[in-house]
Amino acid sequence: MKASVTGSCIGCNLCVELCPSIFKMGDEGKAEVIADPVPDDSLGCCKDAAEQCPVEAILVDQG
Ligand code: F3S
């Protein structure tokens, strides 16, 4: 699975709190993906972050 953060991110930091193995806050105040592909042990928290992001800025590719 691959994850990405779109320009819609408002920097709420929720994804970083939920899944710090995959997301970090970048210099621009937007989240960045730091693991590609997403390791198996982080699939759950990555999906949680995508579902809970308030602006749906996290895209996940199941491929
Ligand atoms: Fe941005 Fe959503 Fe994360 S707004 S900081 S991608 S939870």
Boltz pocket constraint, residues with backbone or C-beta under 6 A from the ligand:
constraints:
  - pocket:
      binder: B
      contacts: [[A, 5], [A, 8], [A, 9], [A, 10], [A, 11], [A, 12], [A, 13], [A, 14], [A, 15], [A, 16], [A, 29], [A, 30], [A, 31], [A, 49], [A, 52], [A, 53], [A, 54], [A, 55], [A, 56], [A, 57], [A, 58]]
      max_distance: 6.0
